[in-house]
Amino acid sequence: MTSTVRCWLVDRSFDDGRIITTTYATPTGEEIVTRQRAIAHSDAGVPVSIEVSRSALSPVTDEAEQQRYLSEVKRVRGEYDADETV
């Protein structure tokens, strides 16, 4: 059985090819997962949190990035419910 963890939106960016890249971090900011999708598929918004298999996470090795992600997770968790979109 694979364990999962709730990850929170910490970054999103758009490219010229109409792709949105979202980055979600664990509550500690120590691990992330990145997702890409066509903007047309994101018309309903981007989830503020997702459940992710622990095996899909990548470590954040830069301490400043970890702190930035931790801060953003705290902000997003304080402003939104887990099932909301932005």
C-alpha positions, -999 to +999 in steps of 0.1 A: +000+000+000+014+034-010+009+062+015-002+096+004+003+131+017-017+163+011+003+189-008-005+225-012-002+249-041+030+270-038+037+281-073+020+283-107+033+296-140+021+299-176+041+295-207+036+307-243+024+273-253-008+276-232+005+252-205+001+259-168+028+244-145+018+240-108+040+231-079+026+216-048+046+212-016+042+190+015+033+209+047+069+210+057+081+225+024+107+197+022+092+179-008+074+189-040+055+176-070+051+195-102+021+191-126+015+204-161-018+208-180-033+227-208-048+260-198-081+250-215-083+221-190-078+246-161-108+268-168-124+255-136-094+267-117-064+250-101-068+229-069-052+245-039-043+210-026-039+175-039-033+141-025+000+128-038+017+094-034+049+098-014+068+080-042+059+109-066+075+136-044+109+151-051+131+165-023+138+203-020+175+206-014+178+243-012+170+256+023+158+290+011+133+272-013+121+250+016+114+281+037+096+298+008+075+267+002+068+264+039+057+300+041+034+296+010+019+264+023+010+282+056-005+311+037-026+290+013-038+267+041-049+298+061-068+313+032-084+282+015-101+250+023-084+219+009-111+213-017-111+248-032-097+260-065-080+293-075 
